[in-house]
Amino acid sequence: MLKVVTMSSDLWRRGTLLIALFATLGCSEAGLQSVKCDSLALPAGAEAAALDHEVDYKAFNSTFLRPDVAKLYGIDPDAKLGVVMVSVYQKDALGVGVEACVSGGARNLLGQEKGLDFAEIREGQAIYHISTFRFSPEEHITFEVDVEIATTGETHELKWKQQFWQG
């Protein structure tokens, strides 16, 4: 069973925790790793474990990141640059990441599409998938992101709309 988490009332803490972990953990270049999505496929005949997972996703302005964290991961803290972050973790073990393949895109109200190229970042047991995108002042963006959970092979489609301001 998959539970999709957004920043709502009681889950705000968890969303804040994930951003805090991303922004404040002892960042090291060894923490930045790349996973090829093809390598996540289960071998033929393998049984997928029926684990409960939660997916947390959010998008925010890159200026919200601490300058040292942004620099470490090659993100330009620009008022016109946004960041999308997706995490999959075990439902009963907060902070324990689950391997996944994340892909998708973003579209503005004019229908202009922006591809999202997600990079995997590992910090301890946490796993984050991040991508950046450019936006115009007060732009409304629709995100469509596919998350394939490695342990089950299931793909889950996330779709949300969000407005961005330059600040």
C-alpha positions as CSV (number, residue, x, y, z in Angstrom):
1,M,0.0,0.0,0.0
2,L,1.3,3.4,-0.9
3,K,0.5,6.5,1.0
4,V,1.2,9.8,-0.7
5,V,2.2,12.6,1.7
6,T,1.9,16.3,1.0
7,M,2.5,19.1,3.4
8,S,-0.8,19.0,5.3
9,S,-1.6,19.7,8.9
10,D,-0.1,16.8,10.9
11,L,2.3,15.8,8.1
12,W,3.8,19.3,8.0
13,R,6.3,18.1,10.6
14,R,7.5,15.3,8.4
15,G,7.8,17.6,5.3
16,T,9.8,20.1,7.4
17,L,12.0,17.3,8.8
18,L,12.8,16.2,5.2
19,I,13.7,19.7,4.1
20,A,15.7,20.1,7.3
21,L,17.5,16.8,6.7
22,F,18.3,17.8,3.1
23,A,19.5,21.2,4.1
24,T,21.4,20.4,7.3
25,L,22.8,16.9,7.3
26,G,26.5,16.5,7.3
27,C,26.7,16.9,3.5
28,S,29.5,15.2,1.7
29,E,30.3,14.7,-1.9
30,A,30.1,11.0,-1.2
31,G,26.4,11.5,-0.4
32,L,25.7,12.4,-4.0
33,Q,25.1,9.3,-6.0
34,S,23.4,8.4,-9.2
35,V,21.2,5.4,-9.8
36,K,20.3,4.2,-13.2
37,C,16.6,3.4,-13.4
38,D,17.1,0.3,-15.5
39,S,19.1,-1.2,-12.6
40,L,16.0,-1.0,-10.3
41,A,14.1,-3.6,-12.2
42,L,13.4,-6.8,-10.3
43,P,15.1,-9.9,-11.7
44,A,12.8,-12.4,-13.5
45,G,11.0,-14.6,-11.1
46,A,11.8,-12.4,-8.1
47,E,9.0,-11.7,-5.6
48,A,8.4,-8.1,-4.7
49,A,8.1,-7.5,-1.0
50,A,4.7,-6.1,0.1
51,L,6.1,-3.2,2.1
52,D,4.2,-0.1,3.0
53,H,5.8,3.0,1.7
54,E,5.1,6.7,1.8
55,V,6.0,9.3,-0.8
56,D,6.8,12.8,0.1
57,Y,7.1,15.5,-2.6
58,K,7.4,19.2,-2.7
59,A,8.6,22.1,-4.9
60,F,10.2,25.3,-3.6
61,N,12.3,28.2,-4.6
62,S,16.1,27.4,-4.7
63,T,16.7,30.4,-2.5
64,F,15.2,28.5,0.4
65,L,18.4,26.2,0.5
66,R,21.4,27.2,2.5
67,P,24.1,28.5,0.2
68,D,26.6,25.8,1.2
69,V,24.1,23.0,0.5
70,A,23.0,24.5,-2.8
71,K,26.7,24.8,-3.9
72,L,27.5,21.2,-2.8
73,Y,24.7,19.9,-5.1
74,G,25.3,22.3,-7.9
75,I,22.0,24.2,-7.4
76,D,22.2,27.9,-8.3
77,P,20.3,29.9,-5.5
78,D,18.5,32.0,-8.1
79,A,15.1,33.7,-7.5
80,K,13.9,32.2,-10.9
81,L,15.0,28.6,-10.1
82,G,12.8,26.1,-8.4
83,V,13.6,22.7,-6.9
84,V,11.4,19.6,-6.8
85,M,12.2,17.0,-4.2
86,V,10.7,13.5,-4.0
87,S,11.4,10.9,-1.3
88,V,10.2,7.4,-0.8
89,Y,10.6,5.8,2.6
90,Q,9.4,2.9,4.7
91,K,6.1,3.8,6.4
92,D,7.1,2.5,9.8
93,A,10.7,3.8,9.8
94,L,10.9,7.5,9.4
95,G,14.0,8.6,7.6
96,V,14.8,5.2,6.1
97,G,14.8,5.7,2.3
98,V,13.6,3.3,-0.3
99,E,15.2,3.1,-3.7
100,A,13.1,4.4,-6.5
101,C,13.3,5.7,-10.0
102,V,11.8,9.2,-10.3
103,S,11.0,10.9,-13.6
104,G,8.6,13.5,-14.9
105,G,8.0,17.0,-16.1
106,A,6.4,20.3,-15.4
107,R,4.0,22.4,-17.5
108,N,2.9,26.0,-17.2
109,L,-0.5,27.5,-18.1
110,L,0.6,28.1,-21.7
111,G,1.3,24.4,-22.1
112,Q,5.1,24.9,-22.2
113,E,6.7,21.7,-20.9
114,K,9.9,21.6,-18.8
115,G,11.5,18.2,-18.3
116,L,12.7,17.3,-14.9
117,D,16.0,15.5,-14.6
118,F,16.1,13.9,-11.1
119,A,19.4,13.2,-9.4
120,E,19.5,10.8,-6.4
121,I,21.1,12.1,-3.2
122,R,21.9,9.8,-0.3
123,E,22.5,11.2,3.2
124,G,22.8,8.4,5.7
125,Q,19.6,6.3,5.4
126,A,17.7,9.0,3.6
127,I,17.3,9.1,-0.1
128,Y,16.2,12.2,-2.0
129,H,15.5,12.7,-5.7
130,I,15.9,16.4,-6.7
131,S,15.5,18.3,-10.0
132,T,15.5,22.0,-10.8
133,F,13.3,24.1,-13.1
134,R,13.1,27.7,-14.2
135,F,9.9,29.7,-13.7
136,S,8.6,33.2,-14.4
137,P,7.1,35.6,-11.8
138,E,3.7,34.3,-10.4
139,E,3.8,31.3,-12.7
140,H,1.4,28.4,-12.1
141,I,3.1,25.1,-12.8
142,T,1.6,21.6,-13.0
143,F,4.0,18.8,-12.0
144,E,3.5,15.2,-13.3
145,V,6.0,12.8,-11.7
146,D,6.3,9.1,-11.9
147,V,7.8,7.2,-8.9
148,E,8.8,3.6,-9.5
149,I,9.5,1.8,-6.2
150,A,12.4,-0.6,-6.6
151,T,11.2,-3.2,-4.0
152,T,7.8,-3.6,-5.6
153,G,8.2,-2.4,-9.2
154,E,5.1,-0.4,-8.8
155,T,4.8,3.0,-10.5
156,H,2.8,5.7,-8.8
157,E,1.8,8.9,-10.6
158,L,2.0,12.2,-8.7
159,K,0.3,15.3,-10.1
160,W,0.0,18.7,-8.4
161,K,-0.3,22.4,-9.2
162,Q,1.7,25.1,-7.6
163,Q,2.3,28.8,-8.1
164,F,5.8,30.3,-7.8
165,W,6.9,33.8,-7.0
166,Q,10.3,35.3,-7.3
167,G,11.5,36.5,-4.0
